[in-house]
Structure formats: C-alpha cells, structure tokens
C-alpha cells in the first residue's frame, strides 16, 4: 500500500512539473507575441509609410513652385532629403523587421530607392546652380516625370501594410483569447494536481504517524515483555540458586567420600558429569541474576585502592581448575612493581573470570591462554589471548549484546549463555573503564580491559613489589 501511494505521488509530481513547464512555455510564447505587437504599435510602419507618401507629394509641390520661381531651389533639396530619410527608415531597423514579419512586397520601396539614387545628382544641380527660367522649367519637368507613378506604388504598399497589420492584430486577439483559456484550464489543472498531491501527502503523513504510534506501542509491548521475561528469569533463578547450591555441595561431599573406595569407575564419571553440569547451571543462574540487576541499575561499585596485579593473579588461580578440566593452562605476564587503581576489585575479578573462562572454553586441549598486564600511560591494560576458533567478522559487531552467541548451535564445553560479555561490558562501564577485542577467524582472539591508574602512590602502601613474572597454571 505504501509503495503504491509513493508511486501515485511520483506520477502526480511529474504531471504537476510538466503542467508548470507547459504553462511557462505558454506565457513565454504569449510574451513574445505581445512584444511583437508592441513593436509594431510603437514603430507603426503604416504611419511612417503615410508620411513617406505625404513627403512625396510635398516634394512634387516644392519642385513645381521652384520651377515657377515661387520657392527657392534649396527647399527642393531639403524636401528630397526628408523623403529619402523616410525610405531609409522603412528599410532599416525595427520597422524593416516588422515589414518582413508581415510578408509585404517591398519592391515599391526598392524601386523608389533606386529612383532617388538616380535623381540625387539632378536635385543637387537643380538646387545649387543658377539657371534661366526656361532651363529650370525643363529640369523640373524631368524631375516630376521621374517621380510620376510612385504615388500609386506607395499607396498600394500602404494598403498592403494596413491589411497585414489588421490581420496580425486580429490573429493576436484570437491567439490571446486562446492563450487565456489555455492558461485558465492549465491553472485549474495545476491547482487540482497540487491539491491531490497535498491530499496524498497528508494521508501519507497520517499513515506514517499511525505506523509510528503502532511501532511505539509494539516497542513498549516488547520492552514490557522483555522486562517480564527478565523478571520471570530472575525469580526462577533466585528459586533455583539455593537448591542448586545444596545439590552441588552434596555432590562434592559424595565424591569426596566415595572416590577412595568406590570401584565402579562409571559411577565416578557420572558424578563428575553431574558436578560439571551443576556448575554450568549455577554459572548460568548467576549470569541471569547479574544481567537483571544491571538492567535495573541495582549493581553498585565501590572505589578502593586495588593492586591490579593481585586481582589478575587471583582471577587466574580461580579459573585454574576449570581450565585444567579442559586441558588448557594460563601463562601470566606482569610488569615489576605495583599496578594501583582506585576501583572495585571484586567486579574487576568478575570481569576477568568471564574473559578467562571464555578463553579456556574456546581453546583446544593442550594449548595456552596468555594473560598480560601492562601499563600504557596513565592506564592499565589487561589482555587475555587465546588461540581458539576466532570470531567471524559478521558477528563481531553484536558481540557485547545480551544473549548473543558466536556459535549458538554448539553443545558441550563451548556452550554459552550469551550473557557473559554483555555483563562484562556493563560492569566496565560502571567501573569507568573500557573493554574491547581483536580477533581473526581460525587464529584466535584477544580481549582486553583498561582502567585508570593512580597518578600518585599512597605513602606506606603496598611496600612489597611484584617482580616481572610469567606464571604458568596447568
């Protein structure tokens, strides 16, 4: 539905843009026609042509008066120049373009121009030289005969010009009416398309708001369901931990009392399997309780002076038995002296236990997990490196999310709850430190944590220095 609505909007938008462009083209065309008519009205070749006709009549009259001695001959030359200027105006500039637009035969103007070029020296001679009355009369007769017949040609030219102008104005008015109607229809079409587009857009906004509301409700339901799930798991875990601890204690006591004289090896192995699975179940219960407490903000950390070297050694010793059961041992490397930090030693030990147990879990039997403590500036960095299966690149970005498992389909020693690294990340955030990793699939992984070191060592504290050692636990 959403895709179909978007397609309709796109089509309407294209039609709207097309209509606007078409309207712009119509307006430009109309503007061009208006400019053409304005040029014709302002220049008015018909008026200039009529002035030419009047000048021709005045020229003939001046020649006649000059021949009879009523006017000086210089007036003939002046009237001749004025008439010729009218001819030039009609043949050049905007008037020439207008006449050409009207498609009028200009042969009369061309013939008149040729005749004026022929008469020019005669006019100059007539106006400048002294003549007898008889000679002046003969010259005037010659000039009048040369101009004879052009009044009819000019009249025909003016008639054609008037008809063309009238036709052009009529066509312009008709076209203007058509353009006006087209503009009205086009404007109505644009308004309708714009209205439909806005209506669809509003529907889309309402639909999006409705979807957002539904998604928010679903998110709230999912959050509520997640809280309910965590609460349920927390309650179940609390109810499981006490009897589970009792069962594990009973199993350990039974193994201690029967291992010396029980000859049935299969029974002893069965007790070992029960004990390991019970430990794994207890670890899962504790992880669930920790995750619930962290999500509810019920976990607090205390700031106390802590030697991180002691915490690392203690964590390695605590994971020794688990690693030995998998055939894995730890190698520990630390710098000389104390590595002091103001932090919660119990929480740091919990983080290290998660990283150490994970490293042992994903390391082949007989191999080594390397644990390194070093100082980098004002920070202490603890690295745990295994030579296990590594982490695929596509799964690395979600590694610290709750319930994320690198190999969710596995069983046995590599089975994981998917909570350990999430808890580690949240605890390091509470401690004000950082956690990260680097991994290459098929070669192994290195997980590290960093904590701020004390810039000054308290007087009288931790007098015994730790030598630089490399400790193996096997």
Protein Blocks (a to p, Z undefined) as FASTA:
>chain_A
ZZmmmmmmmmmmmmmmmmmmmmmmmmmmmmmmmmmmmmmmmnommlmmmmmmmmmmmmmm
mmmmmmnopacfklmmmmmmmmmmmmmmmmgcjllmmmmmnopafklmmmmmmmmmmmmm
mmmmmmmpccdfklmmmmmmmmmmmmgojlmmmmmmmmmmmmmmmmmmmmmmmmmmmmmm
mmmmmmmmmmmmmmmmmmmmmmmmmmmmmmmmmmmmmmmmmmmmmmmmmmmmmmmmmmmm
mmmmmmmmmmmmmmmmmmmmmmblklmmmmmmmmmmmmmmmmmmmmmmmmmmmmnopacc
ddddddfklmmmmmmmmmmmmmmmnopacdddddehjddddddfklmmmmmmmmmmmmmm
mpcehiacddddddehjaccdddddfbebpafklmmmmmpghiafblmbghjllcehlmm
mmmmmmmmmnopacdddddehiaccddddddddfbdcehiakbccdddddddZZ
